[in-house]
Amino acid sequence: MNKVRNEEKLGLVATKTFKPYDEMYKVVDFLNKNLKDRQLLFGLTRDVPGEEMIISIYEI
């Protein structure tokens, strides 16, 4: 029996670009664990050509 999974849409709330910080993933992990109940999700990406990091906030 196959179950159909409902995919939730994420709404982008804000982004911020900053200089690389090696342990930023720990901050993002902390925020995700503690603000999940407030329907917020945080993402972290690296802009390779510009060598910058981008943090994004999404509303679930």
PEVEN-V694620 format. One record per backbone hydrogen bond with DSSP energy under -1.0 kcal/mol. NH is the residue of the N-H (numbers start at 1). CO is the residue of the C=O. E is the energy in kcal/mol with one decimal. If there is no record, write none. Layout:
nh=NH co=CO e=E
nh=NH co=CO e=E
This chain:
nh=11 co=59 e=-2.5
nh=13 co=57 e=-3.4
nh=14 co=57 e=-1.3
nh=16 co=55 e=-2.0
nh=18 co=53 e=-2.5
nh=24 co=21 e=-2.0
nh=26 co=23 e=-1.3
nh=28 co=24 e=-2.3
nh=29 co=25 e=-2.4
nh=30 co=26 e=-2.2
nh=31 co=27 e=-2.6
nh=32 co=28 e=-2.5
nh=33 co=29 e=-2.3
nh=34 co=30 e=-1.9
nh=35 co=31 e=-2.0
nh=38 co=35 e=-1.3
nh=39 co=36 e=-2.0
nh=40 co=35 e=-1.3
nh=41 co=58 e=-2.5
nh=43 co=56 e=-2.5
nh=45 co=54 e=-2.4
nh=47 co=52 e=-3.3
nh=48 co=46 e=-1.2
nh=51 co=47 e=-1.4
nh=52 co=47 e=-1.4
nh=53 co=18 e=-2.9
nh=54 co=45 e=-3.0
nh=55 co=16 e=-2.5
nh=56 co=43 e=-2.6
nh=57 co=14 e=-2.7
nh=58 co=41 e=-3.3
nh=59 co=11 e=-2.9
nh=60 co=39 e=-2.3
